[in-house]
């Protein structure tokens, strides 16, 4: 048996695909509850409004990069679903996500908000937890893009690509809410 045949998954039945999608969706819901807690804590402890020293243009740049990353992700997923390679599109989504993560790290290094304040504590905790999700999403997308580049996925079995796309979409949507919670309200 060749190593190539070991890595190529067999086609899944419709029931198996639904089971995997549903299970992963439950993981996303669990993660969403943590973010709901973080965001509600921000308002409970820090009220509304944000410091003038918050780097709003940087937050907007992260938002734009993450939203734009959804386009190559969708194109890559579509290509994989049709039996073609979507690796180059998936790598582009990874690249855009890496830039967004670098901007978040830069924001922390230049943060002029008092980290010990109620707002600062919530901001650092929420953006830090989200940055962890970005990192995990990027690792997942990179693994998927690499596997797709090797021709691992088929039209009958590509749920891992769908799961990575679902997680990345969750990451982007969560950032949109984070942006509204910390930069707008």
C-alpha positions in Angstrom: 0.0 0.0 0.0 1.5 3.4 -1.0 1.6 6.3 1.4 -0.6 8.3 -1.0 -3.5 6.0 -0.6 -3.2 6.1 3.2 -3.7 9.9 3.2 -6.6 10.0 0.7 -9.9 9.8 2.7 -12.7 7.7 1.4 -15.9 9.3 0.2 -18.4 10.0 3.0 -22.1 9.2 2.9 -24.6 12.0 3.2 -25.3 10.9 6.8 -21.6 11.0 7.7 -21.2 14.5 6.2 -24.1 15.8 8.1 -22.8 14.2 11.3 -19.4 15.8 10.9 -20.8 19.2 10.0 -23.3 19.1 12.9 -20.7 18.1 15.4 -18.3 20.9 14.3 -21.2 23.4 14.4 -21.7 22.5 18.1 -18.0 23.3 18.7 -18.5 26.7 17.1 -21.6 27.3 19.3 -19.6 26.5 22.4 -16.9 29.0 21.4 -19.5 31.6 20.6 -20.8 31.4 24.2 -17.3 32.3 25.5 -17.2 35.3 23.3 -20.7 36.3 24.4 -19.5 36.2 28.0 -16.4 38.3 27.2 -18.4 40.9 25.3 -21.1 41.2 27.9 -18.5 41.5 30.6 -17.1 44.5 28.7 -20.3 46.4 29.1 -21.0 45.2 32.6 -17.6 46.3 33.9 -16.6 49.1 31.6 -19.9 50.6 30.5 -20.2 52.2 27.0 -17.7 54.4 25.2 -14.1 53.8 24.5 -10.8 55.7 25.2 -9.7 58.2 22.6 -6.3 56.6 22.6 -7.6 53.4 21.1 -6.1 52.8 17.7 -9.4 52.7 15.7 -7.8 52.8 12.2 -5.7 49.8 13.1 -8.9 48.0 14.3 -10.6 48.9 11.1 -7.6 47.6 9.0 -7.8 44.3 10.9 -11.6 44.2 10.1 -11.1 44.9 6.4 -8.3 42.2 6.1 -10.4 39.6 7.8 -13.5 40.3 5.8 -11.5 40.3 2.5 -10.0 36.9 3.5 -13.5 35.4 3.2 -13.4 35.9 -0.6 -10.4 33.6 -1.3 -11.6 31.2 1.3 -14.9 30.9 -0.5 -13.2 30.5 -3.9 -10.9 27.8 -2.5 -13.7 25.9 -0.9 -15.8 26.1 -4.1 -12.9 24.7 -6.1 -12.3 21.9 -3.7 -16.0 21.0 -3.7 -15.9 20.8 -7.5 -12.9 18.5 -7.4 -10.2 21.1 -8.3 -7.4 22.4 -6.2 -8.2 25.5 -4.2 -4.9 25.5 -2.4 -3.7 28.8 -3.8 -6.9 30.6 -2.7 -6.7 29.0 0.7 -3.1 30.2 1.1 -4.2 33.7 0.1 -6.7 33.6 3.0 -3.9 32.4 5.3 -1.7 35.3 4.2 -4.4 37.9 4.8 -5.1 36.4 8.2 -1.4 36.5 9.1 -1.3 40.2 8.3 -4.4 40.8 10.5 -2.8 38.8 13.4 0.4 40.8 13.0 -1.6 44.0 13.2 -3.3 42.8 16.4 0.1 42.1 17.9 1.4 45.5 16.8 -1.7 47.0 18.5 -0.8 45.4 21.8 2.8 46.6 21.6 1.7 50.2 21.0 -1.5 50.1 23.2 -2.1 53.4 24.9 -5.1 52.2 26.9 -4.4 51.5 30.6 -4.3 47.7 30.7 -5.2 47.7 34.4 -8.4 49.7 33.7 -11.7 47.9 33.4 -11.8 48.7 29.7 -8.2 47.8 29.1 -8.5 44.4 30.9 -11.6 43.5 28.8 -9.9 44.7 25.6 -6.7 42.8 26.1 -8.6 39.6 27.2 -11.0 39.7 24.3 -8.5 40.6 21.6 -6.1 38.0 23.1 -8.7 35.3 23.1 -9.7 36.2 19.6 -6.0 36.3 18.4 -5.7 32.7 19.7 -8.7 31.8 17.5 -7.1 33.5 14.6 -3.9 31.6 15.1 -5.8 28.3 15.4 -7.8 29.1 12.3 -4.6 30.0 10.4 -3.0 26.7 11.4 -6.1 24.8 10.3 -6.3 26.6 7.0 -2.6 26.1 6.4 -2.9 22.4 7.1 -5.9 22.1 4.8 -4.3 24.2 2.0 -1.2 22.0 2.2 -3.3 18.8 2.1 -5.3 20.2 -0.8 -2.1 21.0 -2.7 -1.2 17.3 -2.4 -4.6 16.3 -3.8 -5.9 14.8 -0.6 -9.5 15.9 -0.9 -12.2 14.6 -3.3 -15.6 15.8 -4.3 -17.0 13.1 -2.0 -14.9 13.9 1.0 -13.8 17.4 1.8 -15.6 18.0 5.1 -12.3 19.1 6.7 -12.1 22.0 4.2 -15.7 22.9 5.1 -14.9 22.7 8.8 -11.8 25.0 8.4 -13.9 27.4 6.3 -16.7 27.3 8.9 -14.2 28.0 11.7 -12.6 30.9 9.8 -15.9 32.4 9.0 -16.7 32.2 12.7 -13.4 34.0 13.5 -14.2 36.8 11.1 -17.8 37.2 12.3 -16.6 37.3 15.9 -14.0 40.0 15.0 -16.8 42.1 13.5 -18.7 41.9 16.8 -15.5 42.6 18.7 -14.9 45.6 16.6 -18.4 46.9 17.3 -18.1 46.2 21.0 -14.7 47.8 21.6 -14.3 50.4 18.8 -17.8 51.7 18.2 -19.8 51.4 21.4 
